[in-house]
């Protein structure tokens, strides 16, 4: 799907800006992973990965198939003074160009809805997770209150926004993703859907001891 990077980024760093620190805190609290390696898949301008880097000691890889998006992410990294811990990688989630079991935490907000082959992409994410690693994937606005604020602002820009959100959520519900995860043969997952969004948690099982 072709996205106008500049237009997308204007919304991300404007209307959507308040949600990234909130979601980053939720990821930190839910996963308990604060060090090691993190990959932000479909990172866009890198706002979620950067927000998580600010509150942890994680080394973060911002991963996106769009060079334009990564160009914006690079500037965001520089602005935050995080060049030593936040890097970038161009690639496709359906064939992540790294070896198995290297990533402690995979995060992704808003990207899964556009993956052409969701089971394959989730298999790739599971492949790159280290034993004991966790993936936190989905879409949302942090809290119901933040969602209401964003709905008001987005509707002022686009009167069709409420209908677009309704249609997207009807196509992307918890039952659908439970089935997608089963198709991907992911052994340990949970799917949580609330007013604040829909999130998939995947845990990579530790190797059994001999």
C-alpha positions in Angstrom: 0.0 0.0 0.0 1.4 3.4 -1.0 1.4 6.0 1.7 2.3 9.6 1.5 5.0 9.7 4.1 4.9 13.5 4.7 1.1 13.6 5.1 1.2 10.5 7.4 4.0 11.9 9.5 2.2 15.3 9.9 -0.7 13.4 11.6 1.6 11.1 13.6 3.6 14.0 15.1 0.6 16.2 15.5 -2.8 14.8 16.3 -1.5 11.3 17.3 1.6 12.6 19.3 0.0 12.1 22.8 -0.6 8.4 22.3 3.0 7.1 21.8 4.3 7.8 25.3 1.2 6.2 26.8 1.4 3.1 24.6 5.2 2.8 25.3 4.4 2.8 29.1 1.7 0.2 28.5 4.2 -2.0 26.6 6.8 -1.6 29.4 4.3 -2.5 32.1 2.8 -5.5 30.2 6.0 -7.1 29.0 8.5 -6.1 31.7 11.2 -5.9 29.0 13.5 -2.9 29.6 16.8 -4.0 28.2 18.1 -6.0 25.2 16.9 -5.6 21.7 13.6 -4.2 20.3 12.3 -4.0 16.8 9.5 -1.6 15.9 7.9 -3.0 12.7 6.1 -0.7 10.4 7.7 2.1 12.4 6.7 5.0 10.2 8.4 8.1 11.7 9.6 5.9 14.6 7.5 7.6 17.3 6.6 4.5 19.3 10.1 3.0 19.2 11.6 6.3 20.2 9.1 6.7 23.0 10.0 3.3 24.3 13.7 4.0 24.0 13.3 7.1 26.2 11.9 5.1 29.1 14.0 1.9 28.9 17.6 0.8 28.1 16.5 -1.1 25.0 18.5 -0.9 21.8 15.8 -0.3 19.2 15.6 -1.1 15.5 13.1 1.0 13.5 12.0 -1.3 10.7 9.9 -0.2 7.7 9.6 -1.0 4.0 9.4 2.7 3.1 12.7 4.7 2.7 10.7 7.9 2.9 9.4 6.8 6.4 12.9 5.8 7.5 14.2 9.2 6.4 11.7 10.8 8.7 12.5 8.3 11.5 16.2 9.2 11.2 15.5 12.9 11.8 13.4 11.9 14.8 16.3 9.8 16.2 18.7 12.8 15.8 16.2 15.2 17.4 15.9 12.9 20.5 19.7 12.4 20.7 19.3 8.6 20.5 21.7 7.7 17.7 23.6 5.4 20.0 20.6 3.2 20.8 18.2 3.6 17.9 19.0 2.3 14.5 17.0 1.8 11.3 16.5 -1.1 8.9 14.6 -1.3 5.6 12.7 -4.4 4.8 9.4 -6.4 4.5 7.8 -8.0 7.6 7.0 -11.1 5.5 10.8 -11.7 5.2 12.6 -10.0 8.0 16.3 -9.9 7.0 17.8 -11.0 10.3 18.7 -14.4 11.8 16.5 -16.4 14.1 16.0 -15.6 17.8 17.7 -12.2 18.0 15.0 -9.9 19.2 13.8 -9.6 22.8 10.8 -7.4 22.1 8.9 -6.8 18.9 6.4 -3.9 18.8 4.1 -2.6 16.1 1.3 -0.2 16.1 -1.1 0.2 13.1 1.0 -1.9 10.7 -0.7 -5.3 10.9 -3.9 -4.1 9.3 -2.0 -3.6 6.0 0.1 -6.9 5.9 -0.8 -8.9 2.8 -0.2 -12.2 4.5 -0.7 -11.9 8.2 0.0 -15.5 9.2 3.3 -15.4 7.3 4.3 -12.1 8.9 3.4 -13.4 12.4 5.5 -16.5 11.7 8.4 -14.2 10.8 8.0 -12.2 14.0 7.9 -15.4 16.0 11.0 -16.6 14.2 13.1 -13.6 15.1 12.0 -13.5 18.8 14.5 -14.7 21.2 13.5 -17.4 23.7 11.5 -15.6 26.4 10.9 -12.7 24.0 7.5 -11.0 23.6 5.7 -9.3 20.7 3.2 -6.5 21.3 1.4 -5.9 18.0 -1.9 -4.2 17.0 -3.5 -0.8 16.9 -4.9 1.6 19.4 -4.9 5.0 20.9 -3.6 4.4 24.4 -6.8 5.1 26.4 -10.5 5.7 25.5 -10.0 9.3 26.5 -7.2 9.8 24.0 -9.2 8.0 21.3 -12.1 10.5 21.9 -9.8 13.4 21.5 -8.3 12.0 18.3 -11.7 11.2 16.9 -12.8 14.8 17.4 -9.7 16.2 15.7 -9.6 13.6 12.9 -13.3 14.1 12.1 -12.8 17.8 11.8 -10.2 17.0 9.1 -12.2 14.2 7.5 -15.9 13.8 8.2 -15.7 10.2 7.1 -13.2 9.3 9.8 -15.8 7.7 12.2 -17.1 5.4 9.4 -13.6 4.5 8.4 -12.7 3.5 12.0 -15.9 1.5 12.3 -15.3 -0.4 9.1 -11.7 -1.1 10.0 -12.6 -2.4 13.5 -15.3 -4.6 12.0 -12.7 -6.2 9.7 -10.1 -6.4 12.4 -11.6 -7.9 15.5 -10.3 -10.1 18.3 -11.9 -13.3 16.8 -10.3 -12.7 13.4 -6.8 -12.4 14.9 -7.2 -15.4 17.1 -7.8 -17.4 13.9 -4.9 -15.7 12.1 -2.6 -16.6 15.0 -3.8 -20.2 15.0 -3.2 -20.3 11.2 0.4 -19.1 11.9 0.7 -21.9 14.5 1.8 -19.4 17.2 1.7 -21.5 20.4 1.4 -18.8 23.1 -0.7 -15.7 22.5 -3.4 -13.5 23.8 -5.7 -11.0 22.0 -7.1 -8.0 23.9 -9.7 -5.7 22.4 -10.9 -2.6 24.4 -12.1 0.9 23.6 -8.5 1.9 23.5 -7.6 -0.5 20.7 -6.8 -4.1 19.8 -3.5 -5.7 20.8 -1.9 -9.1 20.3 0.7 -10.4 22.8 2.9 -13.2 21.6 5.4 -15.0 23.9 8.3 -17.1 22.6 8.5 -20.1 24.9 11.8 -20.8 26.6 13.6 -23.9 25.6 12.8 -26.8 27.9 15.7 -27.9 30.0 17.2 -31.4 29.5 
